[in-house]
Amino acid sequence: MASPSPHDRSRRPSEDQDEEDPVDQMISRTGCGELHYAVQECMAEHQDWRKCQSQVQTFKDCMMTFQKARKEQLMKQRPSTESA
């Protein structure tokens, strides 16, 4: 009997593992999770990324807003090196 391929991505984790996907966790922290799911649902429904450009753009805009706010937050936390 052949053993399953380690590259088989169709296998699901066991039911006792309730770990959320790390990518989903990261996206949820941005506040853009619902928009990400909208892109996924559109892709599943249409099987053509060209038909989902509205959802993709909305998700992209949300992520850009998050990244800009995060960058500003990090810049405020950095000690000023100009006064040295």
PDB file of N, CA, C and O in Angstrom:
ATOM      1  N   MET A   1       0.840  -1.180   0.000  1.00  0.00           N
ATOM      2  CA  MET A   1       0.000   0.000   0.000  1.00  0.00           C
ATOM      3  C   MET A   1       0.885   1.243   0.000  1.00  0.00           C
ATOM      4  O   MET A   1       1.829   1.313   0.787  1.00  0.00           O
ATOM      5  N   ALA A   2       0.613   2.221  -0.853  1.00  0.00           N
ATOM      6  CA  ALA A   2       1.408   3.438  -0.948  1.00  0.00           C
ATOM      7  C   ALA A   2       0.994   4.424   0.139  1.00  0.00           C
ATOM      8  O   ALA A   2      -0.190   4.572   0.443  1.00  0.00           O
ATOM      9  N   SER A   3       1.976   5.088   0.716  1.00  0.00           N
ATOM     10  CA  SER A   3       1.670   6.094   1.738  1.00  0.00           C
ATOM     11  C   SER A   3       1.289   7.399   1.051  1.00  0.00           C
ATOM     12  O   SER A   3       1.708   7.648  -0.080  1.00  0.00           O
ATOM     13  N   PRO A   4       0.490   8.245   1.730  1.00  0.00           N
ATOM     14  CA  PRO A   4       0.074   9.501   1.116  1.00  0.00           C
ATOM     15  C   PRO A   4       1.275  10.416   0.878  1.00  0.00           C
ATOM     16  O   PRO A   4       2.236  10.416   1.647  1.00  0.00           O
ATOM     17  N   SER A   5       1.201  11.177  -0.177  1.00  0.00           N
ATOM     18  CA  SER A   5       2.274  12.109  -0.518  1.00  0.00           C
ATOM     19  C   SER A   5       2.344  13.238   0.510  1.00  0.00           C
ATOM     20  O   SER A   5       1.305  13.765   0.907  1.00  0.00           O
ATOM     21  N   PRO A   6       3.539  13.617   0.946  1.00  0.00           N
ATOM     22  CA  PRO A   6       3.645  14.736   1.885  1.00  0.00           C
ATOM     23  C   PRO A   6       3.266  16.061   1.234  1.00  0.00           C
ATOM     24  O   PRO A   6       3.072  17.060   1.927  1.00  0.00           O
ATOM     25  N   HIS A   7       3.161  16.076  -0.090  1.00  0.00           N
ATOM     26  CA  HIS A   7       2.816  17.304  -0.803  1.00  0.00           C
ATOM     27  C   HIS A   7       1.328  17.408  -1.098  1.00  0.00           C
ATOM     28  O   HIS A   7       0.886  18.349  -1.757  1.00  0.00           O
ATOM     29  N   ASP A   8       0.554  16.443  -0.612  1.00  0.00           N
ATOM     30  CA  ASP A   8      -0.886  16.444  -0.842  1.00  0.00           C
ATOM     31  C   ASP A   8      -1.532  17.480   0.064  1.00  0.00           C
ATOM     32  O   ASP A   8      -1.670  17.257   1.267  1.00  0.00           O
ATOM     33  N   ARG A   9      -1.931  18.621  -0.512  1.00  0.00           N
ATOM     34  CA  ARG A   9      -2.520  19.717   0.258  1.00  0.00           C
ATOM     35  C   ARG A   9      -4.018  19.541   0.483  1.00  0.00           C
ATOM     36  O   ARG A   9      -4.643  20.354   1.164  1.00  0.00           O
ATOM     37  N   SER A  10      -4.596  18.485  -0.086  1.00  0.00           N
ATOM     38  CA  SER A  10      -6.030  18.291   0.053  1.00  0.00           C
ATOM     39  C   SER A  10      -6.398  17.648   1.387  1.00  0.00           C
ATOM     40  O   SER A  10      -7.565  17.650   1.778  1.00  0.00           O
ATOM     41  N   ARG A  11      -5.415  17.105   2.076  1.00  0.00           N
ATOM     42  CA  ARG A  11      -5.705  16.493   3.371  1.00  0.00           C
ATOM     43  C   ARG A  11      -6.046  17.577   4.377  1.00  0.00           C
ATOM     44  O   ARG A  11      -5.396  18.621   4.429  1.00  0.00           O
ATOM     45  N   ARG A  12      -7.072  17.318   5.176  1.00  0.00           N
ATOM     46  CA  ARG A  12      -7.485  18.291   6.177  1.00  0.00           C
ATOM     47  C   ARG A  12      -6.838  17.946   7.510  1.00  0.00           C
ATOM     48  O   ARG A  12      -6.583  16.777   7.799  1.00  0.00           O
ATOM     49  N   PRO A  13      -6.571  18.974   8.329  1.00  0.00           N
ATOM     50  CA  PRO A  13      -6.039  18.681   9.660  1.00  0.00           C
ATOM     51  C   PRO A  13      -7.071  17.914  10.475  1.00  0.00           C
ATOM     52  O   PRO A  13      -8.269  17.983  10.199  1.00  0.00           O
ATOM     53  N   SER A  14      -6.617  17.210  11.446  1.00  0.00           N
ATOM     54  CA  SER A  14      -7.541  16.424  12.260  1.00  0.00           C
ATOM     55  C   SER A  14      -8.545  17.343  12.939  1.00  0.00           C
ATOM     56  O   SER A  14      -8.273  18.522  13.166  1.00  0.00           O
ATOM     57  N   GLU A  15      -9.699  16.793  13.258  1.00  0.00           N
ATOM     58  CA  GLU A  15     -10.788  17.597  13.811  1.00  0.00           C
ATOM     59  C   GLU A  15     -10.450  18.211  15.159  1.00  0.00           C
ATOM     60  O   GLU A  15     -11.052  19.213  15.546  1.00  0.00           O
ATOM     61  N   ASP A  16      -9.497  17.630  15.883  1.00  0.00           N
ATOM     62  CA  ASP A  16      -9.170  18.174  17.197  1.00  0.00           C
ATOM     63  C   ASP A  16      -8.236  19.383  17.101  1.00  0.00           C
ATOM     64  O   ASP A  16      -7.921  19.999  18.119  1.00  0.00           O
ATOM     65  N   GLN A  17      -7.797  19.723  15.909  1.00  0.00           N
ATOM     66  CA  GLN A  17      -6.962  20.909  15.735  1.00  0.00           C
ATOM     67  C   GLN A  17      -7.845  22.071  15.329  1.00  0.00           C
ATOM     68  O   GLN A  17      -8.396  22.090  14.228  1.00  0.00           O
ATOM     69  N   ASP A  18      -7.978  23.040  16.223  1.00  0.00           N
ATOM     70  CA  ASP A  18      -8.824  24.198  15.950  1.00  0.00           C
ATOM     71  C   ASP A  18      -7.990  25.425  15.621  1.00  0.00           C
ATOM     72  O   ASP A  18      -8.457  26.551  15.791  1.00  0.00           O
ATOM     73  N   GLU A  19      -6.763  25.227  15.154  1.00  0.00           N
ATOM     74  CA  GLU A  19      -5.892  26.349  14.853  1.00  0.00           C
ATOM     75  C   GLU A  19      -6.372  27.063  13.594  1.00  0.00           C
ATOM     76  O   GLU A  19      -6.681  26.447  12.574  1.00  0.00           O
ATOM     77  N   GLU A  20      -6.420  28.392  13.710  1.00  0.00           N
ATOM     78  CA  GLU A  20      -6.794  29.210  12.563  1.00  0.00           C
ATOM     79  C   GLU A  20      -5.567  29.383  11.673  1.00  0.00           C
ATOM     80  O   GLU A  20      -4.436  29.409  12.158  1.00  0.00           O
ATOM     81  N   ASP A  21      -5.797  29.498  10.393  1.00  0.00           N
ATOM     82  CA  ASP A  21      -4.735  29.726   9.421  1.00  0.00           C
ATOM     83  C   ASP A  21      -3.985  31.002   9.793  1.00  0.00           C
ATOM     84  O   ASP A  21      -4.619  32.028  10.046  1.00  0.00           O
ATOM     85  N   PRO A  22      -2.644  30.965   9.835  1.00  0.00           N
ATOM     86  CA  PRO A  22      -1.866  32.162  10.203  1.00  0.00           C
ATOM     87  C   PRO A  22      -2.144  33.353   9.289  1.00  0.00           C
ATOM     88  O   PRO A  22      -2.136  34.494   9.751  1.00  0.00           O
ATOM     89  N   VAL A  23      -2.385  33.111   8.021  1.00  0.00           N
ATOM     90  CA  VAL A  23      -2.695  34.213   7.108  1.00  0.00           C
ATOM     91  C   VAL A  23      -4.026  34.841   7.493  1.00  0.00           C
ATOM     92  O   VAL A  23      -4.153  36.066   7.505  1.00  0.00           O
ATOM     93  N   ASP A  24      -5.014  34.016   7.806  1.00  0.00           N
ATOM     94  CA  ASP A  24      -6.307  34.534   8.240  1.00  0.00           C
ATOM     95  C   ASP A  24      -6.155  35.341   9.530  1.00  0.00           C
ATOM     96  O   ASP A  24      -6.800  36.377   9.693  1.00  0.00           O
ATOM     97  N   GLN A  25      -5.313  34.877  10.435  1.00  0.00           N
ATOM     98  CA  GLN A  25      -5.073  35.606  11.677  1.00  0.00           C
ATOM     99  C   GLN A  25      -4.475  36.984  11.389  1.00  0.00           C
ATOM    100  O   GLN A  25      -4.905  37.986  11.961  1.00  0.00           O
ATOM    101  N   MET A  26      -3.496  37.028  10.511  1.00  0.00           N
ATOM    102  CA  MET A  26      -2.861  38.309  10.174  1.00  0.00           C
ATOM    103  C   MET A  26      -3.854  39.265   9.531  1.00  0.00           C
ATOM    104  O   MET A  26      -3.895  40.446   9.875  1.00  0.00           O
ATOM    105  N   ILE A  27      -4.648  38.764   8.605  1.00  0.00           N
ATOM    106  CA  ILE A  27      -5.612  39.621   7.915  1.00  0.00           C
ATOM    107  C   ILE A  27      -6.688  40.098   8.883  1.00  0.00           C
ATOM    108  O   ILE A  27      -7.130  41.244   8.792  1.00  0.00           O
ATOM    109  N   SER A  28      -7.110  39.257   9.793  1.00  0.00           N
ATOM    110  CA  SER A  28      -8.119  39.651  10.778  1.00  0.00           C
ATOM    111  C   SER A  28      -7.637  40.816  11.634  1.00  0.00           C
ATOM    112  O   SER A  28      -8.421  41.695  11.993  1.00  0.00           O
ATOM    113  N   ARG A  29      -6.352  40.822  11.959  1.00  0.00           N
ATOM    114  CA  ARG A  29      -5.795  41.906  12.776  1.00  0.00           C
ATOM    115  C   ARG A  29      -5.785  43.251  12.037  1.00  0.00           C
ATOM    116  O   ARG A  29      -5.684  44.299  12.676  1.00  0.00           O
ATOM    117  N   THR A  30      -5.887  43.237  10.731  1.00  0.00           N
ATOM    118  CA  THR A  30      -5.871  44.478   9.967  1.00  0.00           C
ATOM    119  C   THR A  30      -7.234  45.146   9.936  1.00  0.00           C
ATOM    120  O   THR A  30      -7.330  46.336   9.635  1.00  0.00           O
ATOM    121  N   GLY A  31      -8.290  44.401  10.242  1.00  0.00           N
ATOM    122  CA  GLY A  31      -9.643  44.920  10.130  1.00  0.00           C
ATOM    123  C   GLY A  31     -10.217  44.720   8.738  1.00  0.00           C
ATOM    124  O   GLY A  31     -11.319  45.189   8.453  1.00  0.00           O
ATOM    125  N   CYS A  32      -9.492  44.031   7.869  1.00  0.00           N
ATOM    126  CA  CYS A  32      -9.918  43.827   6.478  1.00  0.00           C
ATOM    127  C   CYS A  32     -10.391  42.400   6.224  1.00  0.00           C
ATOM    128  O   CYS A  32     -10.543  41.999   5.070  1.00  0.00           O
ATOM    129  N   GLY A  33     -10.623  41.643   7.264  1.00  0.00           N
ATOM    130  CA  GLY A  33     -10.973  40.229   7.123  1.00  0.00           C
ATOM    131  C   GLY A  33     -12.217  39.979   6.297  1.00  0.00           C
ATOM    132  O   GLY A  33     -12.224  39.096   5.439  1.00  0.00           O
ATOM    133  N   GLU A  34     -13.274  40.748   6.545  1.00  0.00           N
ATOM    134  CA  GLU A  34     -14.522  40.536   5.802  1.00  0.00           C
ATOM    135  C   GLU A  34     -14.319  40.785   4.312  1.00  0.00           C
ATOM    136  O   GLU A  34     -14.905  40.095   3.478  1.00  0.00           O
ATOM    137  N   LEU A  35     -13.492  41.764   3.982  1.00  0.00           N
ATOM    138  CA  LEU A  35     -13.227  42.065   2.575  1.00  0.00           C
ATOM    139  C   LEU A  35     -12.415  40.949   1.925  1.00  0.00           C
ATOM    140  O   LEU A  35     -12.608  40.631   0.751  1.00  0.00           O
ATOM    141  N   HIS A  36     -11.502  40.355   2.703  1.00  0.00           N
ATOM    142  CA  HIS A  36     -10.720  39.221   2.216  1.00  0.00           C
ATOM    143  C   HIS A  36     -11.637  38.045   1.903  1.00  0.00           C
ATOM    144  O   HIS A  36     -11.489  37.386   0.874  1.00  0.00           O
ATOM    145  N   TYR A  37     -12.584  37.790   2.801  1.00  0.00           N
ATOM    146  CA  TYR A  37     -13.529  36.699   2.567  1.00  0.00           C
ATOM    147  C   TYR A  37     -14.410  36.988   1.353  1.00  0.00           C
ATOM    148  O   TYR A  37     -14.784  36.068   0.626  1.00  0.00           O
ATOM    149  N   ALA A  38     -14.744  38.263   1.129  1.00  0.00           N
ATOM    150  CA  ALA A  38     -15.551  38.625  -0.042  1.00  0.00           C
ATOM    151  C   ALA A  38     -14.795  38.289  -1.328  1.00  0.00           C
ATOM    152  O   ALA A  38     -15.390  37.817  -2.297  1.00  0.00           O
ATOM    153  N   VAL A  39     -13.479  38.535  -1.336  1.00  0.00           N
ATOM    154  CA  VAL A  39     -12.659  38.179  -2.501  1.00  0.00           C
ATOM    155  C   VAL A  39     -12.677  36.668  -2.688  1.00  0.00           C
ATOM    156  O   VAL A  39     -12.869  36.179  -3.801  1.00  0.00           O
ATOM    157  N   GLN A  40     -12.477  35.933  -1.606  1.00  0.00           N
ATOM    158  CA  GLN A  40     -12.469  34.476  -1.690  1.00  0.00           C
ATOM    159  C   GLN A  40     -13.807  33.925  -2.190  1.00  0.00           C
ATOM    160  O   GLN A  40     -13.840  33.017  -3.020  1.00  0.00           O
ATOM    161  N   GLU A  41     -14.904  34.479  -1.681  1.00  0.00           N
ATOM    162  CA  GLU A  41     -16.225  34.013  -2.107  1.00  0.00           C
ATOM    163  C   GLU A  41     -16.460  34.310  -3.583  1.00  0.00           C
ATOM    164  O   GLU A  41     -17.004  33.477  -4.308  1.00  0.00           O
ATOM    165  N   CYS A  42     -16.054  35.488  -4.024  1.00  0.00           N
ATOM    166  CA  CYS A  42     -16.212  35.847  -5.431  1.00  0.00           C
ATOM    167  C   CYS A  42     -15.408  34.897  -6.314  1.00  0.00           C
ATOM    168  O   CYS A  42     -15.899  34.419  -7.337  1.00  0.00           O
ATOM    169  N   MET A  43     -14.176  34.631  -5.909  1.00  0.00           N
ATOM    170  CA  MET A  43     -13.327  33.721  -6.685  1.00  0.00           C
ATOM    171  C   MET A  43     -13.930  32.313  -6.734  1.00  0.00           C
ATOM    172  O   MET A  43     -13.892  31.653  -7.773  1.00  0.00           O
ATOM    173  N   ALA A  44     -14.475  31.866  -5.627  1.00  0.00           N
ATOM    174  CA  ALA A  44     -15.085  30.537  -5.593  1.00  0.00           C
ATOM    175  C   ALA A  44     -16.315  30.481  -6.496  1.00  0.00           C
ATOM    176  O   ALA A  44     -16.569  29.477  -7.162  1.00  0.00           O
ATOM    177  N   GLU A  45     -17.064  31.568  -6.507  1.00  0.00           N
ATOM    178  CA  GLU A  45     -18.286  31.601  -7.316  1.00  0.00           C
ATOM    179  C   GLU A  45     -17.995  31.713  -8.808  1.00  0.00           C
ATOM    180  O   GLU A  45     -18.597  31.002  -9.613  1.00  0.00           O
ATOM    181  N   HIS A  46     -17.080  32.598  -9.180  1.00  0.00           N
ATOM    182  CA  HIS A  46     -16.862  32.897 -10.593  1.00  0.00           C
ATOM    183  C   HIS A  46     -15.692  32.150 -11.231  1.00  0.00           C
ATOM    184  O   HIS A  46     -15.647  31.988 -12.451  1.00  0.00           O
ATOM    185  N   GLN A  47     -14.748  31.697 -10.410  1.00  0.00           N
ATOM    186  CA  GLN A  47     -13.563  30.999 -10.917  1.00  0.00           C
ATOM    187  C   GLN A  47     -12.803  31.846 -11.957  1.00  0.00           C
ATOM    188  O   GLN A  47     -12.176  31.310 -12.871  1.00  0.00           O
ATOM    189  N   ASP A  48     -12.874  33.171 -11.796  1.00  0.00           N
ATOM    190  CA  ASP A  48     -12.221  34.084 -12.738  1.00  0.00           C
ATOM    191  C   ASP A  48     -11.927  35.383 -11.991  1.00  0.00           C
ATOM    192  O   ASP A  48     -12.841  36.147 -11.681  1.00  0.00           O
ATOM    193  N   TRP A  49     -10.659  35.627 -11.708  1.00  0.00           N
ATOM    194  CA  TRP A  49     -10.270  36.795 -10.920  1.00  0.00           C
ATOM    195  C   TRP A  49     -10.686  38.101 -11.591  1.00  0.00           C
ATOM    196  O   TRP A  49     -10.861  39.113 -10.911  1.00  0.00           O
ATOM    197  N   ARG A  50     -10.845  38.095 -12.888  1.00  0.00           N
ATOM    198  CA  ARG A  50     -11.231  39.323 -13.595  1.00  0.00           C
ATOM    199  C   ARG A  50     -12.634  39.775 -13.221  1.00  0.00           C
ATOM    200  O   ARG A  50     -12.952  40.961 -13.318  1.00  0.00           O
ATOM    201  N   LYS A  51     -13.467  38.846 -12.797  1.00  0.00           N
ATOM    202  CA  LYS A  51     -14.840  39.183 -12.405  1.00  0.00           C
ATOM    203  C   LYS A  51     -14.919  39.652 -10.956  1.00  0.00           C
ATOM    204  O   LYS A  51     -15.996  39.997 -10.472  1.00  0.00           O
ATOM    205  N   CYS A  52     -13.794  39.665 -10.272  1.00  0.00           N
ATOM    206  CA  CYS A  52     -13.772  40.023  -8.851  1.00  0.00           C
ATOM    207  C   CYS A  52     -12.961  41.292  -8.591  1.00  0.00           C
ATOM    208  O   CYS A  52     -12.545  41.531  -7.457  1.00  0.00           O
ATOM    209  N   GLN A  53     -12.734  42.093  -9.600  1.00  0.00           N
ATOM    210  CA  GLN A  53     -11.865  43.261  -9.452  1.00  0.00           C
ATOM    211  C   GLN A  53     -12.403  44.284  -8.449  1.00  0.00           C
ATOM    212  O   GLN A  53     -11.625  44.946  -7.763  1.00  0.00           O
ATOM    213  N   SER A  54     -13.701  44.412  -8.363  1.00  0.00           N
ATOM    214  CA  SER A  54     -14.286  45.331  -7.392  1.00  0.00           C
ATOM    215  C   SER A  54     -13.932  44.914  -5.967  1.00  0.00           C
ATOM    216  O   SER A  54     -13.522  45.743  -5.155  1.00  0.00           O
ATOM    217  N   GLN A  55     -14.092  43.620  -5.668  1.00  0.00           N
ATOM    218  CA  GLN A  55     -13.768  43.109  -4.333  1.00  0.00           C
ATOM    219  C   GLN A  55     -12.275  43.197  -4.059  1.00  0.00           C
ATOM    220  O   GLN A  55     -11.863  43.544  -2.952  1.00  0.00           O
ATOM    221  N   VAL A  56     -11.460  42.884  -5.068  1.00  0.00           N
ATOM    222  CA  VAL A  56     -10.005  42.942  -4.909  1.00  0.00           C
ATOM    223  C   VAL A  56      -9.574  44.383  -4.604  1.00  0.00           C
ATOM    224  O   VAL A  56      -8.748  44.604  -3.718  1.00  0.00           O
ATOM    225  N   GLN A  57     -10.124  45.354  -5.324  1.00  0.00           N
ATOM    226  CA  GLN A  57      -9.746  46.747  -5.122  1.00  0.00           C
ATOM    227  C   GLN A  57     -10.163  47.241  -3.737  1.00  0.00           C
ATOM    228  O   GLN A  57      -9.410  47.962  -3.082  1.00  0.00           O
ATOM    229  N   THR A  58     -11.350  46.858  -3.291  1.00  0.00           N
ATOM    230  CA  THR A  58     -11.817  47.261  -1.963  1.00  0.00           C
ATOM    231  C   THR A  58     -10.918  46.675  -0.879  1.00  0.00           C
ATOM    232  O   THR A  58     -10.565  47.360   0.081  1.00  0.00           O
ATOM    233  N   PHE A  59     -10.551  45.412  -1.034  1.00  0.00           N
ATOM    234  CA  PHE A  59      -9.639  44.765  -0.079  1.00  0.00           C
ATOM    235  C   PHE A  59      -8.268  45.444  -0.113  1.00  0.00           C
ATOM    236  O   PHE A  59      -7.673  45.697   0.935  1.00  0.00           O
ATOM    237  N   LYS A  60      -7.776  45.734  -1.296  1.00  0.00           N
ATOM    238  CA  LYS A  60      -6.477  46.401  -1.444  1.00  0.00           C
ATOM    239  C   LYS A  60      -6.496  47.772  -0.766  1.00  0.00           C
ATOM    240  O   LYS A  60      -5.553  48.128  -0.059  1.00  0.00           O
ATOM    241  N   ASP A  61      -7.556  48.534  -0.977  1.00  0.00           N
ATOM    242  CA  ASP A  61      -7.664  49.851  -0.355  1.00  0.00           C
ATOM    243  C   ASP A  61      -7.647  49.749   1.167  1.00  0.00           C
ATOM    244  O   ASP A  61      -6.998  50.549   1.841  1.00  0.00           O
ATOM    245  N   CYS A  62      -8.357  48.769   1.701  1.00  0.00           N
ATOM    246  CA  CYS A  62      -8.381  48.556   3.149  1.00  0.00           C
ATOM    247  C   CYS A  62      -6.987  48.228   3.668  1.00  0.00           C
ATOM    248  O   CYS A  62      -6.555  48.778   4.681  1.00  0.00           O
ATOM    249  N   MET A  63      -6.288  47.340   2.984  1.00  0.00           N
ATOM    250  CA  MET A  63      -4.944  46.951   3.412  1.00  0.00           C
ATOM    251  C   MET A  63      -3.975  48.135   3.324  1.00  0.00           C
ATOM    252  O   MET A  63      -3.124  48.301   4.198  1.00  0.00           O
ATOM    253  N   MET A  64      -4.096  48.945   2.290  1.00  0.00           N
ATOM    254  CA  MET A  64      -3.229  50.117   2.150  1.00  0.00           C
ATOM    255  C   MET A  64      -3.472  51.109   3.292  1.00  0.00           C
ATOM    256  O   MET A  64      -2.529  51.686   3.832  1.00  0.00           O
ATOM    257  N   THR A  65      -4.738  51.302   3.651  1.00  0.00           N
ATOM    258  CA  THR A  65      -5.071  52.192   4.765  1.00  0.00           C
ATOM    259  C   THR A  65      -4.471  51.660   6.060  1.00  0.00           C
ATOM    260  O   THR A  65      -3.909  52.420   6.848  1.00  0.00           O
ATOM    261  N   PHE A  66      -4.591  50.347   6.279  1.00  0.00           N
ATOM    262  CA  PHE A  66      -4.012  49.743   7.477  1.00  0.00           C
ATOM    263  C   PHE A  66      -2.498  49.923   7.497  1.00  0.00           C
ATOM    264  O   PHE A  66      -1.928  50.300   8.521  1.00  0.00           O
ATOM    265  N   GLN A  67      -1.848  49.654   6.368  1.00  0.00           N
ATOM    266  CA  GLN A  67      -0.390  49.748   6.305  1.00  0.00           C
ATOM    267  C   GLN A  67       0.087  51.178   6.538  1.00  0.00           C
ATOM    268  O   GLN A  67       1.106  51.390   7.196  1.00  0.00           O
ATOM    269  N   LYS A  68      -0.633  52.155   6.007  1.00  0.00           N
ATOM    270  CA  LYS A  68      -0.267  53.551   6.201  1.00  0.00           C
ATOM    271  C   LYS A  68      -0.386  53.928   7.682  1.00  0.00           C
ATOM    272  O   LYS A  68       0.504  54.571   8.238  1.00  0.00           O
ATOM    273  N   ALA A  69      -1.488  53.522   8.311  1.00  0.00           N
ATOM    274  CA  ALA A  69      -1.687  53.817   9.732  1.00  0.00           C
ATOM    275  C   ALA A  69      -0.635  53.114  10.578  1.00  0.00           C
ATOM    276  O   ALA A  69      -0.126  53.692  11.538  1.00  0.00           O
ATOM    277  N   ARG A  70      -0.308  51.889  10.238  1.00  0.00           N
ATOM    278  CA  ARG A  70       0.706  51.127  10.979  1.00  0.00           C
ATOM    279  C   ARG A  70       2.080  51.790  10.848  1.00  0.00           C
ATOM    280  O   ARG A  70       2.823  51.884  11.825  1.00  0.00           O
ATOM    281  N   LYS A  71       2.412  52.246   9.642  1.00  0.00           N
ATOM    282  CA  LYS A  71       3.690  52.916   9.419  1.00  0.00           C
ATOM    283  C   LYS A  71       3.773  54.199  10.246  1.00  0.00           C
ATOM    284  O   LYS A  71       4.802  54.479  10.861  1.00  0.00           O
ATOM    285  N   GLU A  72       2.702  54.968  10.258  1.00  0.00           N
ATOM    286  CA  GLU A  72       2.675  56.198  11.047  1.00  0.00           C
ATOM    287  C   GLU A  72       2.834  55.899  12.528  1.00  0.00           C
ATOM    288  O   GLU A  72       3.529  56.622  13.242  1.00  0.00           O
ATOM    289  N   GLN A  73       2.188  54.831  12.989  1.00  0.00           N
ATOM    290  CA  GLN A  73       2.296  54.433  14.389  1.00  0.00           C
ATOM    291  C   GLN A  73       3.735  54.054  14.733  1.00  0.00           C
ATOM    292  O   GLN A  73       4.249  54.443  15.782  1.00  0.00           O
ATOM    293  N   LEU A  74       4.375  53.303  13.859  1.00  0.00           N
ATOM    294  CA  LEU A  74       5.759  52.893  14.110  1.00  0.00           C
ATOM    295  C   LEU A  74       6.708  54.081  14.070  1.00  0.00           C
ATOM    296  O   LEU A  74       7.669  54.135  14.838  1.00  0.00           O
ATOM    297  N   MET A  75       6.447  55.022  13.190  1.00  0.00           N
ATOM    298  CA  MET A  75       7.305  56.212  13.105  1.00  0.00           C
ATOM    299  C   MET A  75       7.212  57.044  14.381  1.00  0.00           C
ATOM    300  O   MET A  75       8.211  57.620  14.810  1.00  0.00           O
ATOM    301  N   LYS A  76       6.042  57.115  14.986  1.00  0.00           N
ATOM    302  CA  LYS A  76       5.869  57.853  16.235  1.00  0.00           C
ATOM    303  C   LYS A  76       6.607  57.185  17.389  1.00  0.00           C
ATOM    304  O   LYS A  76       7.065  57.852  18.316  1.00  0.00           O
ATOM    305  N   GLN A  77       6.720  55.845  17.320  1.00  0.00           N
ATOM    306  CA  GLN A  77       7.372  55.093  18.386  1.00  0.00           C
ATOM    307  C   GLN A  77       8.895  55.147  18.286  1.00  0.00           C
ATOM    308  O   GLN A  77       9.584  54.933  19.283  1.00  0.00           O
ATOM    309  N   ARG A  78       9.429  55.430  17.094  1.00  0.00           N
ATOM    310  CA  ARG A  78      10.880  55.469  16.909  1.00  0.00           C
ATOM    311  C   ARG A  78      11.469  56.676  17.615  1.00  0.00           C
ATOM    312  O   ARG A  78      10.946  57.785  17.508  1.00  0.00           O
ATOM    313  N   PRO A  79      12.554  56.457  18.334  1.00  0.00           N
ATOM    314  CA  PRO A  79      13.214  57.616  18.954  1.00  0.00           C
ATOM    315  C   PRO A  79      13.832  58.487  17.857  1.00  0.00           C
ATOM    316  O   PRO A  79      14.335  57.980  16.854  1.00  0.00           O
ATOM    317  N   SER A  80      13.786  59.774  18.061  1.00  0.00           N
ATOM    318  CA  SER A  80      14.323  60.700  17.071  1.00  0.00           C
ATOM    319  C   SER A  80      15.840  60.641  17.074  1.00  0.00           C
ATOM    320  O   SER A  80      16.474  60.802  18.117  1.00  0.00           O
ATOM    321  N   THR A  81      16.426  60.407  15.887  1.00  0.00           N
ATOM    322  CA  THR A  81      17.892  60.355  15.771  1.00  0.00           C
ATOM    323  C   THR A  81      18.430  61.672  15.243  1.00  0.00           C
ATOM    324  O   THR A  81      19.644  61.854  15.155  1.00  0.00           O
ATOM    325  N   GLU A  82      17.538  62.599  14.890  1.00  0.00           N
ATOM    326  CA  GLU A  82      17.968  63.877  14.339  1.00  0.00           C
ATOM    327  C   GLU A  82      18.538  64.805  15.407  1.00  0.00           C
ATOM    328  O   GLU A  82      19.331  65.684  15.072  1.00  0.00           O
ATOM    329  N   SER A  83      18.172  64.649  16.669  1.00  0.00           N
ATOM    330  CA  SER A  83      18.630  65.546  17.720  1.00  0.00           C
ATOM    331  C   SER A  83      19.997  65.173  18.253  1.00  0.00           C
ATOM    332  O   SER A  83      20.501  65.856  19.145  1.00  0.00           O
ATOM    333  N   ALA A  84      20.613  64.136  17.755  1.00  0.00           N
ATOM    334  CA  ALA A  84      21.918  63.685  18.245  1.00  0.00           C
ATOM    335  C   ALA A  84      23.046  64.532  17.742  1.00  0.00           C
ATOM    336  O   ALA A  84      24.205  64.275  18.069  1.00  0.00           O
TER     337      ALA A  84
END
